[in-house]
Amino acid sequence: MNNLTPAQLAYRMPAEWEAHRATWLTWPRPQGISFPERFEVVPPVYAEIIRQLASFEDVEINVFDDEIEEQARRTLLDHRVPLDRVHFHKFPAYEPWCRDHGPIFLVRNQGGVHERAVADFGYNAWGGKYPPYDLDDAIPQHVAKFRDLPLFSPTMILEGGSIDVNGRGTLITTESCLLNSNRNPDLSQKDIAQCLRDYLGVTKILWLGEGIVGDDTDGHIDDLTRFINATTVVTVVEDNPDDANYQLLQDNLQRLRSFRDQDDHLLRVVKLPMPSLVEFQGQRLPASYANFYIANEIVLVPTFRRPTDTQAVSVLQKEFPNRRVLPIDSSELIWGLGAVHCLTQQEPA
């Protein structure tokens, strides 16, 4: 590669709505720490996610070992999930959050040939919060080798849930996550922005402020604001002025309304509701409808058994006229402090 960056080689990170070859997930382990005392309710949610995805694209599942693969197969069969488009890989990871430890795929068109690569950013379990994480950090390397794709490995720490792109050159993220000293203490904001340009092929970076309350990732963008097409974002807003999320989401909304994309055009901003408070064992959980996943022909939206579920699905269905928007009950899943988008990582066609 002659030490050229992906951007210099004309690679870019595609938008999530571009055609997928597959979706990658990592099957959870009973021994993991993500779902303390509540693990048994989680595999059925996986089964429902996979059942929906497998109708429209392949599903690639990382498993820790033979025992976990057998548990996964049994769960899927028990829930009548056809396995013809489901593939298992013994690529072990301690925790299931594939959005953050999984590969970030890149694409380019070179001389009329469509080519792909993998960006392997460093992973340190959201600032060293949940060691060990060495196995999780290695997942992109396994996937790149399996697919026989070029691998680019910047030294910067970056989780997939902390960024979102429109596929045309604009990336959106948060200051609270990417500038946190627990990720890249030796890098300035300018350094971080340059690394994003070099390795993801973006030209415009938009910075929001804080993430939602209860989010242990220090403010991932996929709980806040998402591109749904090249010129539009949806962003969560809190209507209750007494809620701890109210002001920080208002602040982000004001920033969004001033942001311009790579072509210097203002973004179209669509508001999504926030669910009312979701707690478990006295802990506020980071429940957000922004944690949806765009797959081939469908959009999977986390729901939380709240009155606003229907409104959130309706808003997104209006914005995705060519896809079916399907609710995924994530009221148990959110105990792991993540939802549908946090579990999934798209592989472009």
Protein Blocks (a to p, Z undefined) as FASTA:
>chain_A
ZZpafklnopacddfkbccfbdcdddddfkbmklghilmmmmmmmmmmmmmmmmmoccdd
ddfblmlmmmmmmmmmmnopafklgccddddcfbfclklmmccdddddeehiacdddddd
ddeehoolaccfklmmmmmmmmmmmnopacdddfbdcdfklpccehlopacddfklmmpc
klmmmbcfklmmmmmmmmnopabdcddfbdcehianopaaklmbccfbfkbccddddfbl
kbmklmmmmmmmmmmmmpccfkopacddddddddddddeehiacfddfklcccdehiacd
ddehiaklmmmmmmmmmmmmmbccddddfklmmmnopafklmpccddZZ
